Amino acid sequence: MLWEKPKCMVCEKEIKGEEMVFVKMKYPKRKGFTEIIAYLRNEGKFVCEDCVTLNK
């Protein structure tokens, strides 16, 4: 799971760099993140823009 590529939690499509995504996560308690990508992979669930658009 640590080095797994991020995937959309709805359609299981792999998330690519520079792609618009929506992240579902709890607001962090701590301040000052240096590795935001690592934090998002560990704490967030991604939804691709196509899946969000379909569900509107």
C-alpha positions as CSV (number, residue, x, y, z in Angstrom):
1,M,0.0,0.0,0.0
2,L,2.9,2.4,0.7
3,W,4.1,2.5,-2.9
4,E,0.8,1.7,-4.6
5,K,-0.3,4.2,-7.2
6,P,-3.3,6.3,-6.0
7,K,-6.6,5.2,-7.6
8,C,-10.1,6.6,-7.7
9,M,-12.3,5.1,-5.0
10,V,-15.3,4.9,-7.3
11,C,-14.0,3.6,-10.7
12,E,-10.5,2.3,-9.6
13,K,-8.8,4.4,-12.4
14,E,-5.2,5.2,-11.6
15,I,-4.6,8.9,-10.8
16,K,-2.0,10.5,-13.0
17,G,0.1,13.5,-12.3
18,E,-1.5,16.9,-13.0
19,E,-5.0,15.3,-13.0
20,M,-7.8,17.1,-11.2
21,V,-8.9,15.0,-8.2
22,F,-11.1,15.4,-5.1
23,V,-9.8,14.1,-1.8
24,K,-12.0,12.9,1.0
25,M,-10.1,13.1,4.3
26,K,-10.3,14.4,7.9
27,Y,-8.9,17.8,8.5
28,P,-5.4,17.4,10.0
29,K,-4.7,18.3,13.7
30,R,-1.0,19.0,13.1
31,K,0.5,22.1,11.4
32,G,3.2,22.3,8.8
33,F,3.3,19.4,6.3
34,T,6.4,19.0,4.2
35,E,5.3,15.8,2.3
36,I,1.8,16.7,1.3
37,I,1.7,13.9,-1.4
38,A,2.7,11.3,1.1
39,Y,0.1,12.6,3.6
40,L,-2.7,12.6,1.0
41,R,-1.8,9.0,0.0
42,N,-1.9,7.8,3.6
43,E,-4.9,9.8,4.9
44,G,-7.1,10.6,1.9
45,K,-9.4,8.8,-0.6
46,F,-9.3,10.1,-4.1
47,V,-12.2,10.6,-6.5
48,C,-11.4,11.5,-10.1
49,E,-13.1,14.4,-11.8
50,D,-15.1,12.2,-14.1
51,C,-16.8,10.3,-11.2
52,V,-17.6,13.6,-9.4
53,T,-19.1,15.0,-12.5
54,L,-21.3,11.9,-13.1
55,N,-22.6,12.1,-9.5
56,K,-23.8,15.7,-9.7
